Amino acid sequence: MASSRHLALFPIPKYYQLISFRKFITRVQLSRFNSASALAQLSPATQYPVSEEQAVYTYRKDCGDGRFIDLNASRVVESFYNLKNDPNLACSFFTQLKESGFQHNVDTDAAFVRVLCRWCLDRKLQSLLSEIVGSKESDLGFDITSLFEVLSVNSGVLIWVLDMLVKEYVSVGMFDDAIDALFQLKRRGFVPRIMSCNFLMNRLIERGKVDMALAIYGHLKMSGLNPNDYTYGILLKALCRKGNFEEVRDVFREMVEVGVHPYAFTCSTYIEGLCSHKRSDLGYEALRAFRAAKWPIDTFAYTAVIRGFCSEMKLKEAVEVLFDMVYEGVAPDVYIYGALIHAYCKTWNLLQALALHKDMVSNGIKTNCVILSSILQCMCEMGMVSEVVDQFKEFRDLGLFLDKVLYNIVVDALCKLGKLEEAVELLNEMEGRHICL
């Protein structure tokens, strides 16, 4: 460790100006107790252990009388222990030490962490862990594993910290470190919080690391993890991504056996998985089965089935699902109408596409430039060049948002009609509206 050195403390914040620095330090020193039993019960040596007693960090503060106040790692730990009931003062103390150049070690950081956990100060704890994760071990003076060791005397604090640490690792893409942190608890005989497990597995699936997520679930399940409805939803998403639908059915059976009721996300995940694997007919069958069993079905489940049928160009079935959802009292949204309109435009069934668009607008659903592009592109492909220009002008007069794709379709149509001056005018209009070509 470094030799003793003097560092000038920064000024005390206004909040503490009524207290002299000497009294401030006195307040954070170990309190005296009237009985030996009380001292034994609250001793920081047991609850806030210190691995070193050397006075390696010394602070210098001119208190007006020429006296100096020295603080080493042991006294800082004692100070945090004494401030356990005053988190604001503890945070101020930590900040002042840091700003003055004090090099916190594993014991002082652990002592401050305990105060933060005691008062559930998640944001401050997350900020501290973010700084630790982003620092080099050589700068910290310790590795993260040693922090676990110091905190392990209190299982509640350790579980809380590892929960936050997993989220921090995942947020910066350090998945291997997140997994190691999660299994630190397992190696110490504890079961991690279900929310931490869910967060990690879901992010792994989003990054395409499906097998890794499934492996983690298997290990944690053997360790005594009790999945909740969201865990099962994540598991179903992973299995559907892999196309393991037999295992999906086993998961649903397990949910029923353990009394976990599925929610809309769980059902939609399975339905979407079937549809994404070109099995939209089974997806629709599953939707109706869930509905008959009084399981929650949301708009997204219907969207997944309609999109699935549209991608398979089974438009008759897709429209039947649309009528079915309306009959069941579920209002279709712009994504459902958009999928149907786009599919009909691909087959050059312009009349049906326009009818759906009219129905959508009449139901108070605002159209968008993606849908309008499908309609105009369909007209252009069908040789209805003049109609493209007229329809565009109608959309523009209605005040609808028009993007560069729409403008390019119409410019192309004008060029085909030989109306080059109008095409140039439209290009100038794009420039005036700051729409890039």
FENBELJO-V309370 format. One record per helix or strand. SS is the DSSP state (A for helix, B for strand). FROM is the first residue (numbers start at 0). TO is the last residue. If there is no record, write none. Layout:
# FENBELJO-V309370
[[SS;FROM;TO] [SS;FROM;TO]]
This chain:
# FENBELJO-V309370
[[B;5;7] [A;13;15] [A;20;27] [A;35;41] [A;43;46] [B;57;59] [A;72;81] [A;86;98] [A;105;117] [A;121;132] [A;136;139] [A;143;150] [A;154;170] [A;174;186] [A;193;205] [A;209;221] [A;228;241] [A;244;257] [A;263;275] [A;279;291] [A;298;310] [A;314;326] [A;333;345] [A;349;361] [A;368;380] [A;384;396] [A;403;415] [A;419;431]]
